[in-house]
Amino acid sequence: MAGPQALLWSINTRAVLEAVDAQGPTGRPELVRATGLSKTTVSQALQELLARGVVREAGLDTERRGPAATLYETAPGSGHAIGIDVAAERVSAVLVDLAGAEVCRAERELGGAGAERAVPAGGPAAGGFAGIVAELAAEVAAEVAAEVAGGRTVGEAVVGVPAIVARDGKSIRASRGLPGAATLGVELQARLPYPILLENDVNLAAVAEQRRGAGRGIEDFVLLRVGAGLGAGVVIGGRLHRGFAGGAGEVGFLPHPATALGSEVLNARGIAREQGFEGSPAELLAMASAGEPVAIDAADAIARRLAHVIGAIALVIEPELFVVGGEGTEVLLEPVRRHLLADAPELAVDVTGSGVPGGAVVQGAALVAHEHVRERVFTEATT
């Protein structure tokens, strides 16, 4: 009977922990109703979870009749996760606790585009790009270093990269100007004392959009992120679609009559130059938003190319919604809709802007890392 009894205890305790996490701060009567377990079973499970440090008391409920009841909630300090965004201009990191709340964040500005960005002024003398990422992760992790005795420190870091990441989440199949891409995962894992998971940056932005932005409650949507290049995060049936080998969403290389086969369908900087504008895509879009005529013409050319990409995707998977993300891309929404209506009026296409405030990639990375850490901590606490 020892085996089945242990299994039953694990199932019951996990049910109580999940209910605390979903409803907390909450009392025992609410946990009894939520789980369908007896008062005695719930009380025993709470005592064990308190002893293991994954649940804590959260004050008293003085509003109900009778004696004040103790409230319980998940202990935020019992696990932490880090999300990291490796972008062209900067590396950003955010630390979240087991409740999913942000504890702190840090950023490191990079020197410029291309390989030279790997070692900015004042950066580490050795270690290159992996050293910068590891250093930033260590900076935010230091916020919880003092909790080693009373809780758990970082359980995992998820790193968003502008690259095609293999199914193992450790190696990179192909990248766009990412210094040391081939060995980044190995070098990071050697430098940091917790598991590292690599993921495509646009995929992570799509996760953030699904949980916190325009994709909430939508089963099928595509996030198109416009920056130095173009990438897509595809959500089908409520799940991120990574493809067989991690390469789904590389729509930046779709064939187009205006480009050579194998070249980028939407190179914002190149299109802007053709229209007589010199500057970064973000600068272009900001000036278009401010009403600069040359910038408006360049933004319109980008929007038409983007509309053609949307049309091609719609013909294949016909999602409910397309979300256009990236810095300053709000100015592209109206011309994209206009070009779709003019060039492909028969398509059922709805286009909107991002609903994620702040950095979507780093938020998505933190959400994925938190999900993994939460599962690990909950499993350890109930077995």
JODALIN-V710403 format. One record per residue. N is the residue number from 1. RES is the residue in one letter. PHI is phi in whole degrees, 0 to 359 (none if undefined). BURIAL is # if it has 9 or more other ideal C-beta (glycine too) atoms within 8 Angstrom, else .. D_CENTER is the distance of its C-alpha to the mean C-alpha in whole Angstrom. Layout:
n=N res=RES phi=PHI burial=BURIAL d_center=D_CENTER
n=N res=RES phi=PHI burial=BURIAL d_center=D_CENTER
This chain:
n=1 res=M phi=none burial=. d_center=44
n=2 res=A phi=298 burial=. d_center=42
n=3 res=G phi=297 burial=. d_center=39
n=4 res=P phi=301 burial=. d_center=39
n=5 res=Q phi=296 burial=. d_center=39
n=6 res=A phi=295 burial=. d_center=36
n=7 res=L phi=295 burial=. d_center=34
n=8 res=L phi=297 burial=. d_center=35
n=9 res=W phi=299 burial=. d_center=34
n=10 res=S phi=297 burial=# d_center=31
n=11 res=I phi=296 burial=. d_center=30
n=12 res=N phi=294 burial=# d_center=32
n=13 res=T phi=293 burial=# d_center=30
n=14 res=R phi=296 burial=# d_center=26
n=15 res=A phi=297 burial=# d_center=27
n=16 res=V phi=293 burial=# d_center=28
n=17 res=L phi=297 burial=# d_center=25
n=18 res=E phi=298 burial=# d_center=23
n=19 res=A phi=292 burial=# d_center=25
n=20 res=V phi=298 burial=# d_center=25
n=21 res=D phi=295 burial=# d_center=21
n=22 res=A phi=282 burial=. d_center=21
n=23 res=Q phi=250 burial=# d_center=24
n=24 res=G phi=300 burial=# d_center=25
n=25 res=P phi=293 burial=. d_center=27
n=26 res=T phi=213 burial=# d_center=29
n=27 res=G phi=259 burial=# d_center=33
n=28 res=R phi=297 burial=# d_center=34
n=29 res=P phi=302 burial=. d_center=36
n=30 res=E phi=293 burial=# d_center=32
n=31 res=L phi=291 burial=# d_center=31
n=32 res=V phi=298 burial=# d_center=34
n=33 res=R phi=293 burial=. d_center=34
n=34 res=A phi=290 burial=# d_center=30
n=35 res=T phi=263 burial=# d_center=31
n=36 res=G phi=76 burial=. d_center=35
n=37 res=L phi=270 burial=# d_center=36
n=38 res=S phi=287 burial=. d_center=39
n=39 res=K phi=301 burial=. d_center=39
n=40 res=T phi=295 burial=. d_center=40
n=41 res=T phi=296 burial=# d_center=37
n=42 res=V phi=297 burial=# d_center=35
n=43 res=S phi=297 burial=# d_center=37
n=44 res=Q phi=294 burial=. d_center=37
n=45 res=A phi=295 burial=# d_center=33
n=46 res=L phi=297 burial=# d_center=32
n=47 res=Q phi=298 burial=. d_center=35
n=48 res=E phi=291 burial=# d_center=33
n=49 res=L phi=292 burial=# d_center=29
n=50 res=L phi=296 burial=# d_center=31
n=51 res=A phi=295 burial=. d_center=33
n=52 res=R phi=273 burial=. d_center=30
n=53 res=G phi=81 burial=# d_center=28
n=54 res=V phi=265 burial=# d_center=25
n=55 res=V phi=234 burial=# d_center=26
n=56 res=R phi=223 burial=# d_center=28
n=57 res=E phi=287 burial=. d_center=31
n=58 res=A phi=235 burial=. d_center=30
n=59 res=G phi=95 burial=. d_center=33
n=60 res=L phi=241 burial=. d_center=36
n=61 res=D phi=267 burial=# d_center=36
n=62 res=T phi=262 burial=. d_center=39
n=63 res=E phi=270 burial=. d_center=39
n=64 res=R phi=276 burial=. d_center=40
n=65 res=R phi=291 burial=. d_center=44
n=66 res=G phi=84 burial=. d_center=45
n=67 res=P phi=299 burial=. d_center=44
n=68 res=A phi=298 burial=. d_center=41
n=69 res=A phi=264 burial=# d_center=38
n=70 res=T phi=287 burial=# d_center=35
n=71 res=L phi=258 burial=# d_center=32
n=72 res=Y phi=230 burial=# d_center=29
n=73 res=E phi=211 burial=# d_center=25
n=74 res=T phi=296 burial=# d_center=23
n=75 res=A phi=284 burial=# d_center=23
n=76 res=P phi=302 burial=. d_center=20
n=77 res=G phi=281 burial=# d_center=21
n=78 res=S phi=279 burial=# d_center=22
n=79 res=G phi=187 burial=# d_center=18
n=80 res=H phi=222 burial=# d_center=15
n=81 res=A phi=220 burial=# d_center=12
n=82 res=I phi=236 burial=# d_center=11
n=83 res=G phi=250 burial=# d_center=7
n=84 res=I phi=229 burial=# d_center=9
n=85 res=D phi=243 burial=# d_center=9
n=86 res=V phi=262 burial=# d_center=12
n=87 res=A phi=252 burial=# d_center=13
n=88 res=A phi=293 burial=# d_center=17
n=89 res=E phi=259 burial=. d_center=18
n=90 res=R phi=201 burial=. d_center=16
n=91 res=V phi=247 burial=# d_center=14
n=92 res=S phi=239 burial=# d_center=12
n=93 res=A phi=222 burial=# d_center=11
n=94 res=V phi=225 burial=# d_center=11
n=95 res=L phi=254 burial=# d_center=13
n=96 res=V phi=237 burial=# d_center=12
n=97 res=D phi=265 burial=# d_center=15
n=98 res=L phi=291 burial=# d_center=16
n=99 res=A phi=277 burial=. d_center=16
n=100 res=G phi=86 burial=. d_center=13
n=101 res=A phi=278 burial=. d_center=14
n=102 res=E phi=288 burial=. d_center=13
n=103 res=V phi=266 burial=# d_center=16
n=104 res=C phi=194 burial=. d_center=16
n=105 res=R phi=215 burial=# d_center=14
n=106 res=A phi=211 burial=# d_center=16
n=107 res=E phi=223 burial=# d_center=16
n=108 res=R phi=227 burial=# d_center=19
n=109 res=E phi=289 burial=. d_center=20
n=110 res=L phi=255 burial=# d_center=21
n=111 res=G phi=287 burial=. d_center=24
n=112 res=G phi=162 burial=. d_center=24
n=113 res=A phi=283 burial=. d_center=23
n=114 res=G phi=82 burial=. d_center=24
n=115 res=A phi=294 burial=. d_center=25
n=116 res=E phi=297 burial=. d_center=26
n=117 res=R phi=290 burial=# d_center=23
n=118 res=A phi=295 burial=# d_center=23
n=119 res=V phi=233 burial=# d_center=25
n=120 res=P phi=287 burial=# d_center=25
n=121 res=A phi=302 burial=. d_center=28
n=122 res=G phi=85 burial=. d_center=28
n=123 res=G phi=283 burial=# d_center=26
n=124 res=P phi=295 burial=# d_center=27
n=125 res=A phi=289 burial=. d_center=30
n=126 res=A phi=224 burial=. d_center=29
n=127 res=G phi=100 burial=# d_center=26
n=128 res=G phi=58 burial=# d_center=24
n=129 res=F phi=294 burial=# d_center=21
n=130 res=A phi=300 burial=# d_center=20
n=131 res=G phi=295 burial=# d_center=22
n=132 res=I phi=296 burial=# d_center=20
n=133 res=V phi=297 burial=# d_center=17
n=134 res=A phi=296 burial=# d_center=18
n=135 res=E phi=296 burial=# d_center=20
n=136 res=L phi=291 burial=# d_center=17
n=137 res=A phi=298 burial=# d_center=16
n=138 res=A phi=295 burial=# d_center=19
n=139 res=E phi=297 burial=# d_center=20
n=140 res=V phi=285 burial=# d_center=17
n=141 res=A phi=294 burial=# d_center=18
n=142 res=A phi=299 burial=. d_center=22
n=143 res=E phi=297 burial=. d_center=21
n=144 res=V phi=243 burial=# d_center=22
n=145 res=A phi=299 burial=. d_center=24
n=146 res=A phi=287 burial=. d_center=27
n=147 res=E phi=267 burial=# d_center=26
n=148 res=V phi=303 burial=. d_center=27
n=149 res=A phi=287 burial=. d_center=30
n=150 res=G phi=257 burial=. d_center=29
n=151 res=G phi=195 burial=# d_center=25
n=152 res=R phi=252 burial=# d_center=22
n=153 res=T phi=271 burial=# d_center=20
n=154 res=V phi=290 burial=# d_center=17
n=155 res=G phi=259 burial=# d_center=17
n=156 res=E phi=190 burial=# d_center=14
n=157 res=A phi=233 burial=# d_center=11
n=158 res=V phi=250 burial=# d_center=9
n=159 res=V phi=245 burial=# d_center=9
n=160 res=G phi=275 burial=# d_center=8
n=161 res=V phi=231 burial=# d_center=11
n=162 res=P phi=281 burial=# d_center=13
n=163 res=A phi=199 burial=# d_center=15
n=164 res=I phi=272 burial=# d_center=15
n=165 res=V phi=261 burial=# d_center=15
n=166 res=A phi=293 burial=# d_center=17
n=167 res=R phi=298 burial=. d_center=17
n=168 res=D phi=285 burial=. d_center=18
n=169 res=G phi=70 burial=# d_center=14
n=170 res=K phi=242 burial=# d_center=17
n=171 res=S phi=242 burial=# d_center=18
n=172 res=I phi=249 burial=# d_center=18
n=173 res=R phi=280 burial=# d_center=20
n=174 res=A phi=203 burial=. d_center=20
n=175 res=S phi=214 burial=# d_center=19
n=176 res=R phi=252 burial=. d_center=19
n=177 res=G phi=63 burial=# d_center=21
n=178 res=L phi=268 burial=# d_center=19
n=179 res=P phi=300 burial=# d_center=22
n=180 res=G phi=65 burial=# d_center=22
n=181 res=A phi=302 burial=# d_center=20
n=182 res=A phi=299 burial=. d_center=22
n=183 res=T phi=244 burial=. d_center=22
n=184 res=L phi=302 burial=# d_center=19
n=185 res=G phi=300 burial=# d_center=18
n=186 res=V phi=296 burial=. d_center=21
n=187 res=E phi=293 burial=# d_center=22
n=188 res=L phi=296 burial=# d_center=19
n=189 res=Q phi=297 burial=# d_center=20
n=190 res=A phi=289 burial=. d_center=23
n=191 res=R phi=266 burial=# d_center=22
n=192 res=L phi=243 burial=# d_center=20
n=193 res=P phi=271 burial=. d_center=22
n=194 res=Y phi=222 burial=# d_center=19
n=195 res=P phi=300 burial=. d_center=17
n=196 res=I phi=244 burial=# d_center=14
n=197 res=L phi=235 burial=# d_center=12
n=198 res=L phi=268 burial=# d_center=11
n=199 res=E phi=210 burial=# d_center=9
n=200 res=N phi=301 burial=# d_center=9
n=201 res=D phi=295 burial=# d_center=8
n=202 res=V phi=289 burial=# d_center=8
n=203 res=N phi=301 burial=# d_center=7
n=204 res=L phi=292 burial=# d_center=4
n=205 res=A phi=298 burial=# d_center=5
n=206 res=A phi=294 burial=# d_center=7
n=207 res=V phi=299 burial=# d_center=5
n=208 res=A phi=297 burial=# d_center=5
n=209 res=E phi=295 burial=# d_center=8
n=210 res=Q phi=291 burial=# d_center=10
n=211 res=R phi=273 burial=. d_center=9
n=212 res=R phi=232 burial=# d_center=10
n=213 res=G phi=236 burial=# d_center=11
n=214 res=A phi=291 burial=# d_center=14
n=215 res=G phi=270 burial=# d_center=13
n=216 res=R phi=298 burial=# d_center=14
n=217 res=G phi=79 burial=. d_center=17
n=218 res=I phi=252 burial=# d_center=17
n=219 res=E phi=287 burial=. d_center=17
n=220 res=D phi=236 burial=# d_center=17
n=221 res=F phi=211 burial=# d_center=16
n=222 res=V phi=233 burial=# d_center=15
n=223 res=L phi=266 burial=# d_center=12
n=224 res=L phi=252 burial=# d_center=14
n=225 res=R phi=253 burial=# d_center=13
n=226 res=V phi=257 burial=# d_center=16
n=227 res=G phi=204 burial=# d_center=17
n=228 res=A phi=297 burial=. d_center=19
n=229 res=G phi=226 burial=# d_center=19
n=230 res=L phi=223 burial=# d_center=17
n=231 res=G phi=220 burial=# d_center=15
n=232 res=A phi=232 burial=# d_center=14
n=233 res=G phi=250 burial=# d_center=11
n=234 res=V phi=252 burial=# d_center=13
n=235 res=V phi=246 burial=# d_center=13
n=236 res=I phi=234 burial=# d_center=17
n=237 res=G phi=62 burial=. d_center=18
n=238 res=G phi=80 burial=. d_center=15
n=239 res=R phi=235 burial=. d_center=13
n=240 res=L phi=296 burial=# d_center=11
n=241 res=H phi=259 burial=# d_center=14
n=242 res=R phi=267 burial=# d_center=14
n=243 res=G phi=89 burial=. d_center=18
n=244 res=F phi=300 burial=. d_center=20
n=245 res=A phi=240 burial=. d_center=19
n=246 res=G phi=89 burial=# d_center=16
n=247 res=G phi=259 burial=# d_center=17
n=248 res=A phi=296 burial=. d_center=16
n=249 res=G phi=96 burial=# d_center=15
n=250 res=E phi=279 burial=# d_center=17
n=251 res=V phi=282 burial=# d_center=19
n=252 res=G phi=296 burial=# d_center=20
n=253 res=F phi=243 burial=. d_center=23
n=254 res=L phi=298 burial=. d_center=25
n=255 res=P phi=298 burial=. d_center=28
n=256 res=H phi=210 burial=. d_center=30
n=257 res=P phi=304 burial=. d_center=33
n=258 res=A phi=273 burial=. d_center=33
n=259 res=T phi=231 burial=# d_center=31
n=260 res=A phi=288 burial=. d_center=33
n=261 res=L phi=301 burial=. d_center=31
n=262 res=G phi=94 burial=. d_center=28
n=263 res=S phi=266 burial=. d_center=28
n=264 res=E phi=288 burial=# d_center=25
n=265 res=V phi=285 burial=# d_center=25
n=266 res=L phi=221 burial=# d_center=23
n=267 res=N phi=257 burial=. d_center=24
n=268 res=A phi=302 burial=# d_center=24
n=269 res=R phi=294 burial=# d_center=26
n=270 res=G phi=293 burial=. d_center=28
n=271 res=I phi=296 burial=# d_center=29
n=272 res=A phi=298 burial=# d_center=29
n=273 res=R phi=296 burial=# d_center=32
n=274 res=E phi=299 burial=. d_center=34
n=275 res=Q phi=267 burial=# d_center=34
n=276 res=G phi=87 burial=. d_center=35
n=277 res=F phi=246 burial=# d_center=32
n=278 res=E phi=252 burial=. d_center=31
n=279 res=G phi=151 burial=. d_center=28
n=280 res=S phi=286 burial=. d_center=24
n=281 res=P phi=303 burial=# d_center=22
n=282 res=A phi=295 burial=# d_center=21
n=283 res=E phi=295 burial=. d_center=25
n=284 res=L phi=300 burial=# d_center=26
n=285 res=L phi=293 burial=# d_center=24
n=286 res=A phi=296 burial=# d_center=25
n=287 res=M phi=289 burial=# d_center=29
n=288 res=A phi=295 burial=# d_center=28
n=289 res=S phi=295 burial=# d_center=27
n=290 res=A phi=278 burial=. d_center=30
n=291 res=G phi=97 burial=. d_center=33
n=292 res=E phi=292 burial=. d_center=33
n=293 res=P phi=304 burial=. d_center=35
n=294 res=V phi=297 burial=# d_center=34
n=295 res=A phi=293 burial=# d_center=31
n=296 res=I phi=297 burial=# d_center=31
n=297 res=D phi=297 burial=# d_center=33
n=298 res=A phi=294 burial=# d_center=30
n=299 res=A phi=296 burial=# d_center=27
n=300 res=D phi=294 burial=# d_center=29
n=301 res=A phi=295 burial=# d_center=29
n=302 res=I phi=295 burial=# d_center=26
n=303 res=A phi=298 burial=# d_center=25
n=304 res=R phi=294 burial=# d_center=28
n=305 res=R phi=297 burial=# d_center=26
n=306 res=L phi=295 burial=# d_center=23
n=307 res=A phi=299 burial=# d_center=25
n=308 res=H phi=292 burial=# d_center=27
n=309 res=V phi=296 burial=# d_center=23
n=310 res=I phi=301 burial=# d_center=22
n=311 res=G phi=299 burial=# d_center=26
n=312 res=A phi=296 burial=# d_center=26
n=313 res=I phi=294 burial=# d_center=22
n=314 res=A phi=299 burial=# d_center=24
n=315 res=L phi=292 burial=. d_center=27
n=316 res=V phi=265 burial=. d_center=25
n=317 res=I phi=241 burial=# d_center=23
n=318 res=E phi=43 burial=. d_center=24
n=319 res=P phi=289 burial=# d_center=20
n=320 res=E phi=292 burial=. d_center=21
n=321 res=L phi=212 burial=# d_center=19
n=322 res=F phi=251 burial=# d_center=18
n=323 res=V phi=248 burial=# d_center=15
n=324 res=V phi=259 burial=# d_center=16
n=325 res=G phi=237 burial=# d_center=13
n=326 res=G phi=119 burial=# d_center=14
n=327 res=E phi=297 burial=. d_center=16
n=328 res=G phi=78 burial=# d_center=19
n=329 res=T phi=283 burial=# d_center=19
n=330 res=E phi=303 burial=. d_center=20
n=331 res=V phi=291 burial=# d_center=24
n=332 res=L phi=274 burial=# d_center=23
n=333 res=L phi=298 burial=# d_center=23
n=334 res=E phi=297 burial=. d_center=27
n=335 res=P phi=295 burial=# d_center=28
n=336 res=V phi=298 burial=# d_center=25
n=337 res=R phi=298 burial=# d_center=27
n=338 res=R phi=296 burial=# d_center=30
n=339 res=H phi=292 burial=# d_center=30
n=340 res=L phi=297 burial=# d_center=29
n=341 res=L phi=295 burial=. d_center=32
n=342 res=A phi=282 burial=. d_center=34
n=343 res=D phi=265 burial=# d_center=33
n=344 res=A phi=214 burial=# d_center=32
n=345 res=P phi=294 burial=. d_center=33
n=346 res=E phi=281 burial=. d_center=33
n=347 res=L phi=280 burial=# d_center=30
n=348 res=A phi=271 burial=. d_center=28
n=349 res=V phi=233 burial=# d_center=25
n=350 res=D phi=241 burial=. d_center=23
n=351 res=V phi=237 burial=# d_center=21
n=352 res=T phi=218 burial=# d_center=19
n=353 res=G phi=269 burial=# d_center=17
n=354 res=S phi=297 burial=# d_center=13
n=355 res=G phi=250 burial=# d_center=13
n=356 res=V phi=261 burial=# d_center=11
n=357 res=P phi=285 burial=. d_center=12
n=358 res=G phi=82 burial=. d_center=12
n=359 res=G phi=284 burial=. d_center=9
n=360 res=A phi=291 burial=# d_center=6
n=361 res=V phi=293 burial=# d_center=5
n=362 res=V phi=293 burial=# d_center=5
n=363 res=Q phi=292 burial=# d_center=5
n=364 res=G phi=297 burial=# d_center=1
n=365 res=A phi=298 burial=# d_center=3
n=366 res=A phi=294 burial=# d_center=6
n=367 res=L phi=296 burial=# d_center=6
n=368 res=V phi=293 burial=# d_center=6
n=369 res=A phi=297 burial=# d_center=9
n=370 res=H phi=298 burial=# d_center=10
n=371 res=E phi=300 burial=. d_center=11
n=372 res=H phi=292 burial=# d_center=13
n=373 res=V phi=295 burial=# d_center=14
n=374 res=R phi=303 burial=# d_center=16
n=375 res=E phi=297 burial=. d_center=17
n=376 res=R phi=294 burial=# d_center=19
n=377 res=V phi=294 burial=# d_center=20
n=378 res=F phi=296 burial=# d_center=21
n=379 res=T phi=294 burial=. d_center=23
n=380 res=E phi=298 burial=. d_center=25
n=381 res=A phi=283 burial=# d_center=26
n=382 res=T phi=239 burial=# d_center=28
n=383 res=T phi=231 burial=. d_center=29
